[in-house]
Amino acid sequence: MVDFFQEVEDLTKNLVGIPSVNTAPGQETAIAGYIHQYYAELEYFKNYPERNILQPTTGDLLERHNAISYIKGTKQGGSDQTIILLGHIDTVGIEDFRDFSDYATKPDQLPAILKEHFSLSQEVLDDIESGRYMFGRGALDMKAGVAGHMVLMKHFSRHPEQLCGNLIAIHECDEESGSKGILSALDLLVELSEREGFDYIAAINADYSTNHTPDDQNVYVYHGSIGKLLPTISVFGKEAHVGQSFAAFDPNLLIAMVTRQVSLNPIMSDQAKGETTLPPISLKQADQKEKYTVQTALNALAYYNVFSHGRTPSEVLDLFRDQVIIAYDETIELLQQRYDAYCQMAGIEQSQLPWKTRVYTWEELAEELTEQSSEFPKELEKFKHDLHEKDRAMDMRMFSHEVVKFAWKKRADTSPGLVIHFGGIYNARVETMPESDNDKRLLDSVAQAIESIQPQAKRSIKTRLFYPYISDASFLAVSDDVASLKRLELNMPSYGTKYIHELDKILQIDVPIVNIGTFGKDGHMLTERVDKWHSFQNVPNISYQTILKLLD
């Protein structure tokens, strides 16, 4: 085992000390600049400065950068085989530190501040006393992983003769929000495959993980990655004065019923190869009234996080639609029951309410409107273009809702209804396929690396198949069929304006992926902390051995 510990620890502390909150002006570029300078001071990159790149993001409203560097191995004359090292440099915010946010990026001082000014669990207090953990925003997610990759790049820059192939390290911004970093990096990866002849054979991500269950003492290496979709519902009701409430169709009630049906419902958990995703959960639900009135809401919006291991976007859409229809049917039944009970109480003659279950996908609505008017596609594209130009910073999910709302108003039938669409970016599932030569090589190399490190690891290192926390690794491989991805595009109102899933570019990369990442506790929380021995010593050594075996 190579002694990486002290160097990775020191570098992690330096990286944590540079605030890099996602979208905070200048911060993501500042840390990218630090990493770029770190490489610039190495002899290898003084000789090959063109291999050390500070890349601006493309199509981004903010000025942000990736730090990307590559080394060409010389063993046996070198080869085109190339491994991608992946890690993000941005973090979530520091608001949870309240008046002590200045200490969020000071690992040496933070534990004392936490003990003095915050109520901590006994587990956190014990971890502070143990000295086994480094605290600080981004220490776990995932600056320790980035530091490990930087130290590996430094090592191989001094010993390119160890590599029969190439290493490229992508330290990307914007992982915590819109993935502008990795989407921009795809352009460079494609360019290098054409200019340098790079043949990408594997990607090693270093994103964080934590205990699989509360009492789990193992640490994990993950093959592949979980998929994430954001099914969204735009609901259009029938307004009325609150004094005539049964004349209204309240979109808030329908959304509440959909959330009741979908949120944390295991029927929508996905199982593949013995592993099960968490069920969906609501991430937003709200009507779109801008101010108080006694008129009921006209339209409302909700979206839900849905994970996938094996399901395609098309399958997720169909399953989600089934659950929405159940909720819509139950809403109509409930409204009629309550109206009947009210009529009986008030001595009013009962009648049948007019509401019907009307559920569209965005694709179906667009097709109906195109049949209604051949001019609709042009009108739609003009609306999307004008809306985007008017407010380029508009949230993608709200943009999608506005597009759907524009289309809904074009319908000849003004009855209430609901439109299902995909409101957010697509994090593709990545499934390891042992029958593939590249996948098998990576699986075997990682297994051998773990075996060699295990005796000194101080923890039991296990493997699982799907990295469970969402990562930019989703943009380096394609496991879904192209037809399913086409249906994703057709059901994404913002597609082509706010977002494009760069399938052609991803297919040119399309590598098996392993997450050999940091381990700790409480990612994205006040008490975020990284296990020092595993993250500073085991992780870079497992990656080091894996690289040597793949590029032997």
N, C-alpha and C positions, 0 to 999 in steps of 0.2 A: 504494500500500500504506500503510495506516494504521500509525503507529508504536505498536504495543501492547507491544513487547518488555519494557521496564523495568517497567511496571506489572504485567504478568503474572508476570514473574520475582519481583518483590517479594511479590506476593500468594501465589504458589506457595510461597515460602519460609515465609511466615506459616502457611499451611495445613499444610505438612509439620511445622512446629514444634508443632502441636497433635496429640498422639497420638490416634488414632481406630481402634484395633484392634477388629475385629469382636467383639462380645459383651463386650468389656472394660467393666465397670460405669462408666457416666457418660461414656465417651469419645466415643461417636458423638453423644450429645446435646450435648457441649461444642463440637464443631466445627460442628454445626448451629446452635448458639446464636451462634457467632462469625459465621457467614455471615448469619444473620438480623439481627444487629446492623450488619453491613456495609451491608446494604440500608437498615436503619432510619435510618442517618445520611445517606442520599441525599435530596435535596430532594423528588424525586418521591414517595418513600414516606413522607415526612413529610406530604405532602398527601393521599396515599392509603394510609394505614397498613393498611387492610383487604386490600390487595394484597400484603402481606408477611406470610407465614404460617409459624409454627413448628408443624408438624403432628406430633402424637404418633402413633406406629404403633398399629395396631389388631391385636388378637389376638396380642399379643406378651408373652412372659414378662418381657422386659427393658423398662426405660424408655428408649426411643429416639425420636428425632425426625428428620423431614425438614425442610429449609429450602426453601420454595417461594415464589416471587415471580412476579408477572406485570405486564406493561406493556401498555396499550391504545394502539395507534398512532392518530394523528390525521390522517395524510395523506389527502386527499380525503374527509374526514369519517370515516375509519376503515372497518373492515369486520369481519366475523365470522371471517375466516381467521386461523388461529392456528398458530404453530410452537412445538413443544416442544423445549426444550434439556434434555438429560438427562446426569447425571453422578453417580457415587456418591462418598461422602465417607468410607467406611470402608476399612480396609486389613487385610491379613493381619498375623499376629503379628510380633514382633521377637526371638523366641528365638534366631534364627540369629546375632544380634549378640553372643551370650554375655554376658560381663562388661561389654561396652561398649554395652549396649542404650540407655543414656541418650543416646548419640550418633546413634542411628538416625534421630532427628528433628531433627538439627542439620546441615543441608547444608554450612555453611561449615567446620565442624570435622571432619566425617566422613571426607573423603578422607585426611587425615593419619592418622587412627586406623586406617583400613583398611590403609594402607601399613605402619604400624608393627607392627600386631598380627595381621595375617591374611596368608595366602599368596595372592597375587593373580596372575592370568595376565598375560602381557605386554600383551594387548589392554586389560585394565582399567587397567594402569599407564599405557599410552599415552593412554587416554581421560581419566585424571586430569590428566595433563600438558597435554593439549590445551586444557583449559578449556572445552570445548564442552558438557560435561554437568553437570547438577546431580544429586548423589547424595542418597539418603535414602529411608526407607520411605514409600511413597505418592507420591513425586515423579513417577514414571512412571505408576503405577496408583493413582489417576488424578487427583491433586490439581492438576497443571498444567492438565489439561482443565477441571476445575471452576473454576480461577482464570480461565481464558480466558472461560468463560461468564459469570462474575461481572463481568468487565471489559466484556464486550459488553452485559450488562444495564445497567451503569452508563452506558455510552455512550448507549444507546437511551432510558434514563430521562431523559437531558438533551436527546434529540432524537427525541421520539415523532413529530414531523412527518415523519420519514423512513420511517415504517411505515404502509402501508395494511393494517393487520391487527394482530395481537397476538403477544406473546412470553410464554411461561411457562417459567421455569427451575425444574427439579426437581433438587435436590441431595439424593439419597436415601441413607439408611443401609442396612446389611445386604445389600449386593450380594454380598459374599464368602461368604455362607452361605445364608440362607433366603429372601432377597428380600422381607422384611417391609416394607421401605421402599417399593418400587415398588408392591407390592400395596395398601398403604395409600394411596399417591398416586393410584391409580386412582379411589378414591372422590371425591377432590377434582376430578380431571379430569372425571368424569361430572357432578359438581355444577356446575362452571363451564360445561360445555356447556349445561346446562339453565338456569342462572341468568343467565349472561352471553351465552349464545348462541354460544359459541366453536365454530367449525368447524375441527377439527384437520386440517391439510393435510400436515404433515411433522413428523418428529422428527430432531433432530441430536444424536447421542450423541458423547461426547468421550473414549471409553475408549481404552486404550493399544494400540499395535501395535509390532512389532519386525521385524527382517529376515525376509523370507519364506524365504530360504535364507542360510547363513552368509556367502556372498560377495555377497549382494544389497545394492546401494547405494541402491535406490529407497525412497521412503516411499509409504504407501498410504492411500487413502480407500476405505471399503468401503460398498457398497450392500447393505442387508439384513444378516442375521445367521445364524450357524450354529444349528442346533437341537441340544439335548442331552437324552437320556433315560437312565434308570438301570435297565435290566433287571436283575432280582434273582432269584436262585434260593434257595428254601428246600428243603433236602434232608432227607428223613426215612429213616433207615436201620433196620437190625435189629441190636440190641445183642447182645453175647456177651462172655463172659470171654475174656481174651487167650489162655488156654489152649485155647480152641476157636475160633480166629480165623476159620476158614473157615465157621463157623456165623453169622458176622456179615456184615452189609452195611454197609460203612464209608462214611458220607456224605463223609468227608474225601477218600477216593479219587475219588468221583464228582465232587466239586467241582474237584479237581485236574485231572481229565480235561476237564471243561467249560472250565476256564481255559486248558488247553492248546489246545483247539479254537477258543476265541473270542478270546483275548487277542492283539492285534496281527495278526489274520487279515484280510488285505485284502479277502476276500470280503464282509466287512461294512462296508467303506468305501463311502461314498455319493458318487455323481457327479451333478452337475447343472450345466448350462451351462458345461462345460469345467473345472470345479473339483472337487477330490476331497478328501473329509474324511480325517483320520487314522483308522485302524482302532480298534476298541475296546481298552480295557485294563482289567484288574482293579483295583478300588479297595479291595476287602476280600474276604477269604475266611477263615473261621474256624468251628470247631465251637463249640457253645454249652455245653460242659462248664464248670461253674463251679469245679471243683476236681479234683485228681488222683484217679483211681481206675483199676483195671485192667479196667474195663468199657469197651468201645468206645463211641464217641460215638453219641448217639441222633439228633441233628439238627445241621445246619450251614447256614451262610448265606454267600452271595457276591453281590457286585454289580459291575456293569461300566459304565463310561462308554461311551456310544454316541452319536456325532455324526450329524447328518443335514443334508443340503442339500435333497433333494427327497422323501425317504421320509417317509411319515406315521407316526405312532405305531403304527398298525395294521400297516403293512408292516414296521417294525422288529421288532415283536413276533413276527410270522410268521417272519421270517428268523432271528431269535435262537432261536426254538423249533426250527427245522430244525437248527441247529448243536448245540443241546443234545441232541437226539435222536441225532445222530451220536455225540456223546461218550458218551451213556448206553449205546448199543449196543456201542461199543468197550470200555466198562468191563465189561460183562457178559461179553463175549468174552475179555477179558484175565483176569478172575477165573477163568473156566472153564479157560483154558490153564494158569494157574498152579496151580490145584487138581489138574488132571490130572498135571502134572509132579511135584507134591509126592506124589500118590498112588503114582506110579511109583517115586519115590525111596524112599518109606517102605514099599512093598509092601502098600499098602492098595487095596482094590477101588474102582475109580473109579465115580462116579455123577454125575448131572446136578445142578448147583446150581439152586436154585428161583427165581433172580432173573429178573424181567422188566422191560422198559423201560416205565416208567409216568411219563409227563410230562403235567401238567395246566397250563393257564393258571389264574389266580385266578378268572376268570369261569367257566371250566368246573367247577372244584371247587365254587364257590358254587352253581352250577346243580344239580350232582349232589346236594349236601346238601339243597337246597331240595326236590328231588324226593323225597328220602329222608324228609324231615320238613318240613311246612309251617311249623313253629315256628322253623326254623333262622334265617331273616332277623331275627326279633325277638331271638333269643338272640345273634346276631352283633352287632347294634347295641348291645345291653346290654353285651356284653363290651368292645366298642370304647369305649363311653362310660365304663365303670368303669375301664378301663385308663388312659384319658386323664386322668380325674379323680385317679387314684392317683398319677400321675407325669406332670405336664404338660410337664416338661422332657425326657421320653424322646425319644431320637433317632428321627426319623421312620422311618428304615430298620429300626431295631430294633422299633419299634412295629408296622410292617408284618409283620415276621417273627413276632412274637408273635400277631398276628391270624391269620396263616396256620397257625401251630402249633395254635391253638385250634380252627380249622376241621378240620385234618387229624385231630385226635383224635376227631372226630365221625363219621369214616368207618366203615362196617361192615367194610370190608376193611382189615386192618392191615399189608398188605404195604408194603415200602419204595417210595418214589416221590419225585417232584420237582415243585415248583410254581413256575411262572414268574409274576412280577408286576413292576409298576413300583414301586420303593421310594422314589424321590426326587421332588422337584418337577420340573415339566416346563418346560424352556426351549424355547420354540417356535422353529422355523426361521422366518425372515422372508425371503421371496423377492421381489425387485423385478420388477414386471411392466410393461415399457415400454408395453404397450397400454393401461394405465390412465392416465387424464389426470393424476392427482396424481403418480403414479410418474414419468411422463415429464417433468412440470414440474420435479420434484426432480432427476432425472438431468440435464436440460438446464442447470438453474441451477448445479449443482455443477460440471459440465463447464466452463461459462463462468467460474466463480469460479477454478477451477484454472488455466485458461488465462491469466487476468489476473494471477495470483500467480506463476506459474512463472518468469518472467524474473528474479525476485529471490529465488527460493526456496532456492538453493544446493544443492538435491537435486532429482532427477527425481521428480515426483509422479505416481503411477499409480493407477488404480482397479481394484478387484476386487469380486466380487459378494457374497461371504459373509464377514462379520466372523468370524474363526476362533476367538475366545477365550472365548465365552459372555458374555452381558451381559444387563442388565435391559431392553434394547431388545426382548427376546423377549416382553415383557408388554404391548407397545403395538400389536401387529398380529396378524392371523390369516391364515396362508397355507394351513393344512390345512383339509380339509373337516370339517364338524361331526360327521359320522358317525364319522370316525376318532378325533376327540377324545372321543366318547362311549365308544368302546372303550378309550381310555386310562383314563377314569373307572372303567369296569367291571373293569379289571385293576389297580387301585390300592387295596390293602386299607385304606390310611389315608384314602381319599377321604371327605370329609364330616366328618372328625373332626380330622385333623392338617393337611389341605390341601384347598383347593378351587381349581381353575383357573378364574379369574373370567372365563369366556368371554363372558358377556353384557356385562360392563363393557368388556372388551377390544374387543368388536365395536363399541361406541359410540365408541371412539377410532380404532382400525384405520387407522394412518397408514403411508405409506412411510417408511423409515428409512435414514439415512446415518450412518456413523461417521467423523466428521472429528476424529480424536483425536491424543493425544500419541504421540510416537515416541521410542524409546530401546532400552535393552537390559536383560536380566536381571530382568524383572518377577517379583515374589514371591521374589527372591533377595537375598542379602546385598549384592550389588553393583548393585542396582537403580539405574538412572540414566536421566535424561531428556535428550534432545537439545534444548538450549536454543533455538537459533534456530528450528528447525521448530516446536517446541511453544509457544514464547512469541510467535512472530511469524507464521509461516505459518498455523498452525492457526486462531487467532482471525480472521485475515484471510480465509481461505477461508470460514469460517462467516459472517463479516460480509457478504461479497459474496453468498453464497447467500441469506441472509436478505433482503437488499435486493432481489434479483431475484425472490424468491418473493412478497414483500409490497410490490411496486412499485405 
